[in-house]
Amino acid sequence: MSTEDSAAAVSRLCAACGMCCDGTMFQIVRMQPGEVPAELGRLGLKIRCRDREYYMEQPCSALREKRCTVYEQRPVRCRLFNCQQLGRVERGETTESEAMAMILETRALVEKVRGLIEQSGLREDGQALVERYERVASTPINEELEPELAAVREELEKTMRELKLQLNREFRLPPGSK
């Protein structure tokens, strides 16, 4: 695959995925030296500060239909991130169609988790998926009084474990890699 073909494939895959920006893979994006939080905030990004460190909350407010609306001005970490699926396509280790199948399979798991979270009583509130999951998982239930909710919770925990494993194995970069 030529560099041009590879770039086009990566662009198509990225536009079909969006999990690095929609709160699925990450809860925050840390700002890097030289970035001006106020400028990023003026672009509409949700910039926060804790312990004098700036970060952007996920899901990203600039994401619209899996596309970045501030692509040319996006934060440095966003510019540098290239998930494992994209890297494998660029290196010729997998095909675009195989990567797309993995993206679609993983997005289906994400949707299943979201549905189970809603069945558990927590409506979409704009928080990252892990935060929503943790809120549900930390809420006690009485299995005798709510057996159907206990079954939903069990399925949610199983599906979330599966999703986390798949994100770590197939999308997130291993610790220490660039």
N, C-alpha and C positions, 0 to 999 in steps of 0.2 A: 504494500500500500504506500503510495507516495505521501510526502509530508502534507501536501494540499488535501489529498483524500482523507488522511488521518485527521487533520484539523476539522474538516467538514463533518466527519463521523463523530468526533468529540463534541462538536457544537450541537449536533442533533441529539446525542445522548444526554448532554447536560440539560438541554431544553425539555427533555422528556422526564427528567428526574426531579431536580430541585430540592432533594432531601438535605443538602448541606445548608440550605437557606430557610427551609420551612419549619424549622424547629424539631425535625426528626433526628438528625445526627448530632446537633450541637444546641446548647442552651444559650451560650454567649460566644462572642468573637472579641478577643482582647485587642485593644488598639496598640499599635506599634510606635516606637520612637519616631518622631517627625510628623505623625498624623495630628491633625488639629481637630479635636472632638467637636468644637463649635461648628466648624465647616461641615463635618459629617452630619451633625444635628440639623443644620440648615437644609440638607438634602432630604430630610424627613426620617433619617435613621434614628432609632431609639437608643441614644447614647446615655449610659449611666456611669456613675463613679462610685467605687467602694475602695476604701483605704488608699486613696490617691491614685488608683488605677482605673483607667477608662475602659469600658467595654460596650459592645453593641448587643442588645437583647435579641434573641431569636424567638419566634420566627421574624425574619427580616421584614421590616415595613416597606422595603423597596422591591420586594418580590411580588410580581403580578403574573398570574398564569404561568408559573415556573420560569419567568424571565426577570432579570434584574433591570430595574428602571434607572439605576444610577451606575450602570456597568463601567463607564469610563472614569467615574470618580469613586468607585468602590474601595473599601479599606484594603490595606496591604495584605492582610491574611486572606481575604477573599480572592485577591489576585493570585496568591501563591498556592492556594489549595487546588489540588487535582486529585480526585478520589482514585482508589485502586482500579475501578473499572475503566476510567479514562486512561490511566497509565498503562494498563494492560493492552488496550486498543492501540495506543500510540507505539508501544513496543512490539506490536504484532503477536502478542501472547494469546489474544482472543479476538474474535470477530465482532463487528458492530452488532450483528444480530444476537450473538451470545450475550454480549453486555446488555443489550436492550431487554433480553429475556430475564436477566438477573435483576435489572431495574424494575421491570413490571412485577416480577415475583415479590420483590421487597416492598414495592408500593402497595401491593395487595395485603401484605402483612401489616403495614402501617395502617391501612384502612380498617383492617380487622381489629387492631388495637384501639383505634379511635372509636369504632362502633361499640366495642366492649366497655370502654370508658364511659360512653354515653349510657349504655345499658346499666352501668353501675350508678348512674345518677348525676354524673358531672358533665355538663354541657360544654361545648367548645367555648373557650374564654380567651384565646389569643396567647396562651402560654405554650412553651416548648412541650413536646410530647412527654418527655421524661418527667417534667414537673407535674403534668396532669396525672400521669400514671402514679407517681409517688403520693399525690394527694389522695387518690382513690385507695391505693394499697395501705395507707396509714390510717384509713378510716375503719374503725372496728365494726364488725357485723356479728350478729347472733345467728349462727348456722341453723339453730332449731327454729327460730322465728322467721328467718329469711333463707330457706334452703335454695330457692332459685337464684338469689343474689350470691350466695356462697358458690354456686356452680359457675356463675358468670365470672366471679372473682378468680376462681381456680383457672378457668379458661384464659382470662386476661393475663394472669401471672405466667402461664405456660407460653402464650403467644408473645408476650413481651420478652421473655427469656430468648425465645427463638429469634425475634427481631434483633435484639441486642447482639447476639452471636453473629447473625448474618451481616449486620452493619460493621461489626469489628472485623470479620473475616473478609468481606467483599468490598467495603467502601472506605472505611476510615483507614488512615495511614498508620502503619505500626509505629509504636513509640520510638522516637529518635530519628525517624526518617523525615525527609523534607518533601 
